[in-house]
């Protein structure tokens, strides 16, 4: 049984289409990651708040977005939100919103776990110096916690980069959508998605290497 003849030349002849689509993929990734890191911090702090009226809504948000598929969330924002509110979001905005809120929920749990892992003695030392809760978090707790959270944030960022592919469902012309369109037009699924896999690897792996370097730096400093 002979192996099929692969036609990567046809894919590489149109590589500019795939590379152009990378721009939208990177934009979705950057928006969702920034929102996750910023919004996740606020949610994480709300999760450990002593006031229940702050902690419980934050927990409800986190559990909702962590326990439902991101694809369902995307479809809801794009198709159901207009029915409920009358607001029709553009496909890119719906994808960015769904990915951002999903990232916020996961990052909130990373922050919560990291903060709660800081030894109690650090909190007591800060209080002994007369620090308020917010100043204590900013000056002592968060710097210690973030160093421990680097591996978890790295994993979340990598997963988020791969999750951007769900935006193709609502016709956002990111990398996966463009690959599917090209594949259906040229009947070259094996070649097309092999090249796409390599592109994803090239986009994500430098970020992973940078996180490893950061972890080694923290370890060398005795964090």
N, C-alpha and C positions, 0 to 999 in steps of 0.2 A: 504494500500500500504506500503510494508516494505521498510525500508531504505537499501541502498546497504551496503554490508560489506566492510569496509575500511581495506586496507592492508598496513598500515604504516610500518610494520615490514620489508617488502621487500625493501622499500625506505631506512630505517635506516641501513639495512644490506649493502647497497652500498653508505652510506653517504660519504665515503672517496672520491668518484668520484666528488660529489658536492663540498666538501670542497676544493679539489684540484683545481677545476675550479674557486673557490673564489680568488685564487692567481692572475689569469689573470684579473678578474673583478677589484680587488683592484689596480692592476698595471695600467689598463686603467684609472681608476678614479684618481689615483695619478698623472699620466702624464698630463691628461687633466686639472686637477685642478691647478697644478703648472704652466702650460702654460697659462691658463686663467688668473691667478692672475698676472703673469709677463707680458705677452703680452697685457693683457687688460689694464694695467697701461699705457703702451706706447701708445696704441691706444686711450685711454681716454684723455691723454695729447695732442695727435695729434688732437683729435676732438675739443678741445677748443683752438687750436693754432690760432694766429691772421693771419697767412699766409694761404691763401686759397689753395695754392698748397700742403700744408700739411694736412689741415683740410678736404678738399673734398675727396681725396683718402681714408682717414680713415673712413669718413662717408659712402662712397660707400661700403667698406669692411664690416662695421658693419651692414648696412642695408641688404646687400646680405645674410649674414649668419644668421641674426635674422629673416628674412622673407622667408626663405626656410626651409623645414623640415630637421632635422639632418639625417634622414634616406636617403633622397635624396642626401644629401652631401656625406654620406658614400658610397652609391652606385656609385656616380660620381667618387670619388677618386679611387675606386677599379676597376670599369669597364670602365669608360670613359677616365680617365687620361692616360692609356696605348695607347688608340687610338689617343689621341691628341699629346702626347709627346713621346710615345714609352717606357715610364718608367712604369714597373709593380711593384707596391708596394706589399709586403706581406700583408696578410689579417690583421694581428695585427697592422702593421704600418699604413695602410689605415684607420683603425678604430681609432687609436690614433690621427692621423692627423685631421680627420674629427671632432672628439670630442674636440680636442684642439682648432681648429680654431673657432668652434661654441662657446666654452667657452670664448675665447678671445673677441668675439663680444659682448656677454652679459655682461661680466665683464667690458668692456670698457664703456658701458652705465652706469653701477653702479658707476664707478670712475667719469665719467663726471658729473652725477647728484650729487654725493657727494661733489665734488670740487666746483661746482657752487652753492651749498647750503651753503657754508661757507660765513658768513656775509662779506659784502664789507669792513667793518671797519677793519677786520683782514688783508686784502690785503693792505689797506692804511697804517696801522700801520707798516707793514713790509717794505713798500717802504719808510716810514718816517725814518726808521732805516738804510736806505741805502742798503737794500737787493735787489739782482737781482731776476729775476723771478724764476729761478731754485732753488736758495737758499730759497726763500720765500715759494715755494711749499714744499720743503723738511723739512724746520724747523717749519713752522706754519700751512700751509693749509692742507697738507696731514695727519698729525697727528690728526687734528680736523675732517677731512672728513672721515677717516677710521673708527673712532668710530661710526659715524652715518651709516656707510655702512655695519656693521656687520650683521644685520638681512637679508639684501639683498644678501650678499655673502653666508650666511647660506642656504637660499632658493636655490640659484644657485648651490651650492655644492650638496645639496640633489637631485635636479633635474638631475644633472650630473651623480650622482651615479646610478640613475635609467636609464638614457639614455645609459649607457654602455651595456644594454641588446640588443641594436640594432646591436652590433657587431656580434651577432649570425647569422645575415643575410648573412654575408660573411664568415661564418664557423670559426670564432674565437672561440676557445673552452673555452669560459668564462661560467659563471654560467647558463645563460639562454639557451645557445646552448646545454650544457651538460644535462640540465633538459629536454629539448625537445627530445634529443636523447634517454635518459633513458626512458622517458614516452612512446615513440613510440615502444620501444623494449619490455616493460613490461606491456603496456596497463593500466598504473596507473596514468592518468593525474591529477586527483583530489588530490591524495596523494602526488604526486611529486611536483606539483606547490604550494600546501599548505606549504610543507617543504621549498621550495625555497622562498616563501613570508616571512617566519619566518627568514630565513638566511639573506635576504635583510634588514629586520627590525633590526636584531642584528648588522649588519654591519653599518647601517646608524644612528640608534638612539643614540649611544654614541657621535657621532659627533654633533648631535642636542643638546644633553644635555650640551656638552662643550661650544657650542655657547651661550646657555642660561646663563651659568655661566659667560661667558665673557661679555655679555650684562649687567648682574646685577653688575658686577665689574665696568664697565664704568659708570653705573647709580649712583652707590655709590660714585664714585669719582667726581661726578658732571659734567661729560662730556656731 
